[in-house]
Amino acid sequence: MQTTAQTLPKLTLKQLAVFVSIYQTGSTSRASEELHLSQSAVSSALAALESRLQLPLFERVGRSLNPHANAHPIYVQAQAILGQALTLEHYHKHQAGQLHIGASTTIGNYVLPELVAKMYQALPKVSIELYIANTREVISEIEQLNIDIALVEGMPRPSDSKVIEQRAWRTDTLMVFAKRGSRWLQGIAQYNSEEGSYELTTEQLAKLPLLVREAGSGTRQIIDEQLLQYLPHAEVIRAISQSEAIKNMVSADIGLGCLSQHVIDKELKDTSLVPVKVVGIDLSRTWWLVWHKARHQSPIWQRFIDII
């Protein structure tokens, strides 16, 4: 049966702690020393507990307090309750020093590590747990209150807005790219050495194999909305769940790829991979900061906001 405000017990942890101390020490004076309370406060707490339970807990013989027959089972329960309260307090202190961060794959692999390093520099004792998956999976964890805060590449669905807060965080650019000297571009596009890129029309791109992320990823959401709608007759679209796999397949000249510039930054710098500009297509996007409306915003949560 669900406990209501009218049926909540009037016992206090202080009363139980006083009782346990008296039971163990045998007197109110020693209990007052142990608990750093006045002797009158100890006597008052014991009297209130006995009145509430409507049971005598001690027999008073001179200055001594001998446990009544009722006292032992109450003592066992009181110790259990105080132990649980202590466990709860320790749990709260532990949780107050924790932060559960979620991130979609690109952010989690290429951007989040630097942010986590800044958190550890600011708060060396903080405990950070990370959950990295595609945007859809991360949002699901937010909805279930398993994550304190998340950084995602795709905009949450309209249906998520009932429970999720979202804030625009950064702007990122997706990029179609190819292996330098790719066989797929021979005779179609010329390499512009000054700009370090190729250029294709959407009609030309539609005839080439294109490697993209799987449905549910933030990267794929933008590709669907801002690129693939212009390629209705594309011959080969391969969905792959890992950005690194796409990058390595493009490096092996299996096809062209489309990923965040953060993923291929190193290869762009050494020119082993090169951008392919698609005429008339803008692949910029917004990254989002999201959290559950009911989530407690601890000081550590706010510190992470400040850092990012």
ZICOR-V837860 format. One line per field, one symbol per residue. burial: I if it has 9 or more other C-alpha atoms within 8 Angstrom, else O. Layout:
burial: ???
This chain:
burial: OOOOOOOOOOOOOOIIIIIIIIIOOIIIOIIIIOOOIOIOOIIOIIOIIIOOOOOIIIIOOOOOIIIIOIIIOOIOOIIOOIOOOOOOOOOOOOOOIIIIIIIIIIIIOIIIIOIIOIIIOOOOOIOIOOIIIIIIIIIOIIIOIOIIIIIIIIIIOOOIIOIIIIOOOOOIIIIIIIIOOIOOIIOOIIOOOOOIIIIIOIOIIIIIIIIIIIOIIIIIIIIIOIIIOOIOOIOOIOIIOOIOIIIOIIIOIOIIIIIIIOIIOOIIOOIIIIIIIIOOOOIOIIIIIIIIOOOOOOOIIIOIOOOO
